Amino acid sequence: MLAGCGTTPGVQTVVDDRIAGHALLVQIEASTSESGAWGPYAHPVAGGEEGAEALAGRLDGLLGELAYARPKGKKVHPLMEVEDRQRLAAALAEGLSAAAPDERVRFVLSITDDAHTPWMTPTKRLTRGVAFVDLEGRFHLAFDLVDDRVAPDELDSPDPTLRAQSWVRLLTETGELEGRGEDGARRLWVAWPLIAPSSSAPPQAPEPEPEPETLSQPNASKLELLDELLRDGVIDREEYERRRARLVDPSPSPSETSE
């Protein structure tokens, strides 16, 4: 059993598999008297089998733009390897399509890595968190561990939406980082627009359109991140130009509007 995810009451396993030392466990969890109430969320995310496949592709794209850096470190790392990312995206899509409005999806990726590991250092690298879609149609990912070597007996199990155990810096191009909690606890929590808002959500005032030829400060920071990803070889020149064009000109492309 993977650390931090178990067979507890109110938990339904979606995926539990191991491929060449890479173990992925994804579960649907319901709120309890101990955890407090969650949601309501825009679950289940509708779409059927074909919709789940399309959702998996969309989630894979969002996961693909995430990167992290260690404290005081200059090197930027992709969140996870492509194969692990695609497995997680498919499992999250399945979980979100089956979850109830008061349930969310939790996950843990455990990678056995004992190469060049100092003596007494844990050999497993863990990435752990929760996912859900709110009533405004935004997809949320909150992590408490990101590629961290932590011994199972040293693990705490905090709610990732309250605080994170990892000390990495989370980087995103188009997502919105939620920042610290009300108590000042650091969080690794990012959200993106995903689906049309639920009818039960209050109407939102339209956002003012950005002035032409004006690059906002958040987008300027994201361009700097793109430069780092290209320089470190995380993305190629073609992917760099595609993502840069989307930041410079935020208007949707014809392919996006036709979806």
Secondary structure, 3 states (H helix, E strand, C coil): CCCCCCCCCCEEEEEEEEECCEEEEEEEEECCCCCCCCCCCCCCCCCHHHHHHHHHHHHHHHHHCCEEECCCCCCCEECCCHHHHHHHHHHHHHHHHHCCCCEEEEEEEEEECCCCCCCCCCCEEEEEEEEEECCCCEEEEEEEEEEEECCHHHCCCCCCCCCCCCCCEEECCCCEECCCCCCCCCCEEEEEECCCCCCCCCCCCCCCCCCCCCCCHHHHHHHHHHHHHHHCCCCCHHHHHHHHHHHHCCCCCHHHHCC
